[in-house]
């Protein structure tokens, strides 16, 4: 009976981890997609007021018009934004790979890597958005994605796994009506 309960507990934990893995992969794939578009075609990213994101950010931050920029300055700012996109895409790709492999297998280092990586990446993007006064629909999803990632990591925390397993075994051993 005890072996059967242990097997059920492990299966339940594995199920939670699979679900958490899916949530994290979806959230970080969104970041990967955004970063790829920012790097390859920043003019297609829309910001507040359906203006291209770079134009909206610049105009809201400076109060000046994007069209009044010297061509070299606009090109340089676009290059910087593209590099920001490259870093976002690189982190998104790495996070998707880690979540889909090592995290799904339950390796502790992957849990920590996803916690630290997402805690640095998402809030830094949020601070940037607030600084340049450009909060659009996509930027709002950053908050939802980070919250979903944190919940997913909370239910799969490796240092709580033994405690959860003990609680689940105790609950399974009690008769239920």
N, C-alpha and C positions, 0 to 999 in steps of 0.2 A: 504493500500500500504506500509506504514511504517513497519507494522508487518511482511509483506512478505519479505521486504528488510532485516530486522533484522534476520529473519530466514535464508535467503540466506547467510548473512554475517557469522552467526554462523556455518553454514554448510561448508562454505569455510574454515574457521579457523580450524574446526574439520578435514577436509580433509588434510590440511597442517600438522596438528599434527599427523594424522595417517601415512602419508608418512614419516615424520621425525622420528616417532617411529620405523618404519620398518628399516630405515637407521641406527639408533642407535643400534637397536637389532642386526642387521647383523654385524656391526663393533665390538660391545662388545662380541658377540658370537664368533667371530674370536679370540679375546683375551682370552676368556674362553677356547676355543679349544687348543690354543697354550699353555696356562698355564697347562691344563690337560696333554698334551703330555710331557711338560717339567717336570712335577711332576712324571708322571708314567713311561715314557720311553724316557729320554733325549737323548739317543743314536740315536733315530729316527729323531731328529730335525737336519736339515742340515743347515750349515752356508756357508760362502764364500768358493768357491772351492769345494763344495759338501762334505766337511768334516763334521763330527758331530760338532754341534754348540759349545759344551763345549771345544772340542779339538781346534777348530779354534780360539775361543776367547782366550784361554790360550796361544796358540802359537803366536798369533798376539800381544797380550798384553806384554808377557814376552820375546819373541824371543827364548824361550827354547822349547824343545820337550815335549809333553804330555807323551810320553812313558818313558821319563827319570824321571818322578815323582815317588816318593816313593808310594807304594800302599796305605798306610794310607792317604797320602796327596791327592791323586786322589779321593779316596772314600769320604773324607771330602768335597772337592770342588764339587763333584757330589751331595752330600747331600745339600749343600748350594744352588746349582742351582735348585734342586728339590723344595726346600722351596720357592725360587723365583717363580717357576711355581705355587706352591700352592697359593701364594698371588695373582698372576695374574688370576688364575682360580676363586678364591674367589671374586675378584673385578668384573670379567667378569660376573659371575653368578648373583651377586647383581645388577649390572647395567642392565642386561637383564631383571631381574624381575621388577626393578623399571620402566624401559622404557615401558615394556609390560603391566604394570598395572597403577600406579599412573600418570606417565607422559602422557600416552595415554588418561587418563581421564581429563588431563589438570590441575592437582594439582601443584601449584607453587613450593612447596618444592621439588618435584621430578625434576623439571627443574634445580633448583639450585644444587641439589645433583649430577645430571649427569654432570653439568658444572664443579663443583669442583672436583669430582671423576675422570673424564676423563682428566682434566687439570693436575692433579697430576700423574695419572697412565701412560698415554702415554708419556709425556715428560721425566719422570724418566726412562722409558725403552729406550727412544731414547738416553739419556745421557749415560746410561750404554753401549749401542751399540757403541757409539762413543768412549767411554773410552777404551773399549777392542778391538777397531778396527775391529769389526765384523758386517759389514753391508751387509746383503744378501738380496735376494728377499723378504722374509717375513718382514724383518726389514724396507724395503722401504714402505711396505703397511701400516705401522704404521702412516706414514705421511698422506697418503690418507685417512685412517680411521679417524684420528683426524680432518682433514679438513672437511670431510663429517659430522662428529658429530657437529663441530662448526657451519656449515651452517644450519644443522637441528635445532640446538638450537637457532640460530639467527632468523629463520623464525617463531619460536614458543615462543619467549621471552614473558613471562607473563606481563612484565611492558610495552611492546609495543602493547599489544593486543587491547586496547581501541583505540589507534591511528590508527592501521591497520584497525580496524572495521569501524572507522569514514571515512577513506580514501576510503575503499571499498564501503561503503554506498553512498558516494558522487559520485564515479565513476559509480555505478549501477543506480543512479538517472538521469544521463545524457543520452540523446538520442545518440545511436550509429548507424552508417550506416551499 
